[in-house]
Amino acid sequence: MGMNKNTVLAWATFIMISVGVGLIALGAFRYDEIAGWGFASVGIGFFAIAWVFNALKGRV
């Protein structure tokens, strides 16, 4: 059983969401200064890219 394009996009979406949650958690709990805002904004960017990957499932 090989991985087709939809399963690759599903795994990429899952990985991007988990990395985004990790970055937001780092920004919220680890870094109290300006760096925390940077980590949180990059985490939100990962969420946006994961949303695009999820929207591409079935269309590529």
Order of alpha helices (4+ residues) and beta strands (2+ residues): alpha-alpha
